[in-house]
Amino acid sequence: MEIPPQEAPPGPGADGEAEEAPAEAPSPGPASPPADGRLKAAAKRVTFPSDEDIVSGAVEPKDPWRHAQNVTVDEIIGAYKQACQKLNCRQIPKLLRQLQEFTDLGHRIDCLDLKGEKLDYKTCEALEEVFKRLQFKVVDLEQTNLDEDGASALFDMIEYYESATHLNISFNKHIGTRGWQAAAHMMRKTSCLQYLDARNTPLLDHSAPFVARALRIRSSLAVLHLESSSLSGRPLMLLATALKMNMTLRELYLADNKLNGLQDSAQLGNLLKFNCSLQILDLRNNHVLDSGLAYICEGLKEQRKGLATLVLWNNQLTHTGMAFLGMTLPHTHSLETLNLGHNPIGNEGVRNLKNGLISNRSVLRLGLASTKLTCEGAVAVAEFIAESPRLLRLDLRENEIKTGGLMALSLALKVNHSLLRLDLDREPKKEAVKSFIETQKALLAEIQNGCKRNFVLAREREEKEQRLQLSASMPEITVTEPQPDDEPREEPAAEAQENGAPGPSPGPDSDSDSDSEGEDRDEAGGERAEAPCPTLVPPTDSLGPGDRSPPGCPSSPAEQRISVSSPGWGHKVFVVTRVESPPERAEPPVPPAPPGPVSPPASASPPTSPFPTPTEASSTPDPGPPEPQPPLEPPQVGPPLPNGLKPEFALALSPEPPPGPEAKVGSCGLEHELSCSKNEKELEELLLEASQESGQETL
């Protein structure tokens, strides 16, 4: 058998033509396929559109409230019934009755009550027709037998439609991990949810991380109820760790969770060290014990502000734990309510607690119900009552407090003026002596009367504080230059009205708005009615700090104001206006006063100088109707005194001005201003000494 010889491909250099052939051969194009008949893959190219053409379209997110505009009750009921038919589930008659009663659909409705209704998955799905059209303040889903699917669906609806601000899911023991996961997502995403009640809803180890993460990152919850939720152990550790960084939660209720006195209490103590926003911590009906109370007290010591209410009801605490608490109370500054009821504290425990309570200045309410107290313990409590200036309520019910203890409490209430409520057993305790029963009844009545008296006193103090806030005033002493004698009839009356003297028809606009100033004007009204006092001008509340001159008296550039404080009660401040005398000249020109309200003159006497001379201030004319006086000479021109007052004004400040209308011209206003201070004589003596020393220096 002959095999035909195969032609070997031309190698490089074997033939000259073979070497030049690749260079001479044309490049194959798409129209000329290769000789072997196989197609060569075309080159791939990628092109991008321009920036304007990248986004071809956009879809806006669906508005959750697109179904709630101009909705009516009939539409809601029809949509709900149609959904029930579509899902083949039963309608809830309780829900239909509530829907028919709703009137104002544009705002949040007070409550949607589904308590006790059995809600399966399909029933929960039908409720979406209600939630997409209405919002509520409270949604009550207590004991509705929710499972994982139904709970997940409901929580997603509430989160999407923001259906509630207060949500109650208590007594639902089968919501499972997926239900708690949806609840945690709702807590994190819903900004309007402030209150969550999950009592008797187990939060187990595999569900607690979701809730802890929601509380740590972001949550609007302010109140969280987790009573009887099986939190002891890892769930409480995760919860307490997350709440260290939470700044929105205000109330945490952890009752009936079998919390122990070691790990659980240690976690709570660490929580109190770092969290200063939590205000209420309820630990009733747990097993905190004295050892756990020691951890909690360590956390309380670290707080400068924060926890205001601590409930330790029924935690098997004894006098040993009261020793820890007694050492902690002097360091707490925000704790206002302390409930230690139903703990076997005993008389020794109250004695250990007494010194701490006396040193504390924040506790307002103290609960000692059923703490095995007798008369001896009541005496220790009475010592605390007598020393406490702030205690408002004390609970001593269910204790064996007999005649001796009631007598001590009654005596303590006689010196205490803050306690408003003292709870005691209504029925007197059995005594060996029958007459003591009547004594107990009388003492109980005395104690109640003492609380009522304190209530009345508290109300009076509150009203008095409100009046004092409205009665702030600041008197002012102003020295002015004499006014020209162009208007003899209008000037005295106008000046008298400016200085607070009662006029015949007071206008609606008054210079003073304070109550105390009005009372001072009433007291000195008789003196000012006889003669005006142009040298003393009371302040006006409407004047600013830079404008304290009375209306109608233009401020002079030479005036300087000096504040003199009184050491008496009230710390009144007297503003003395210091007037620099102009250079020596015969008559210092004074610009005329701007026109003010014109009123009838206070007297028919011609105008007098605003500065009484020393002889005029010391003269004692016979009492009687004022006679017309000739115009006084202008004040003497001379160097001013060092204290800024003129010699005539300084000598006119006599401690006891003689009676008479002329003397009252210079003294009535001064007496009015100095009466505002309790140290009246002391201030007069200071002014006299300063004026006499300045007078001697000028002589």
Buried (B, 14 or more C-beta within 10 A) or exposed (E): EEEEEEEEEEEEEEEEEEEEEEEEEEEEEEEEEEEEEEEEEEEEEEEEEEEEEEEEEEEEEEEBEEBBEEBEBEBBBEBBBEBBEEBEBEBBEEBEEBBEEBEEBEEBBEBBBBEEBEBBBBBBBBBBBBBBBBBBBBBBBBBBBBBBBBBBBBBBBBBBBBBBBBBBBBBBBEBBEBBBBBBBBBBBBBEBBBBBBBBBBBBBEEBBBBBBBBBBEEBBBBBBBBBBBBBBBBBBBBBBBBBBEBEEBBBBBBBBBEBBBEBBBBBBBBBBBBBBBBBBBBBBBBBBBBBBBBBBBBBBBBBEEBBBBBBBBBBBBBBBBBBBBBBBBBBBEBBBBBBBBBBEBBBBBBBBBBBBBBEBEBBBBBBBBBBBBBBBBBBBBBBBBBBBEEBBBBBBBBBBBBBBBBBBBBBBBEEBEBBBBBBBBEEBBEBEEEEBBEBBBEBBEBBBEBBEEBEEEBEEEEEEEEEEEEBEBBBBBBBBBBBBEEBEEBBBBBBBBBBBBBBEEEEEEEBBEBBBBBEBBEEBEEBBBBBBBBBBBBBBEEBEEEEBBBBBBEBBEEBEBEEEEBEBEBEBBBBBBBBEBEEEEEEBEBEEBEEBBEBEBBBEBBBBBBBBBEEBBBEEBEEEEBEEEEEBEEBEBEEBBEBBBBBBBBBBBBEEBBEBBBBBBBBBBBBBBBEBBBBBEBBBEEBBEBBEBBEEEEE
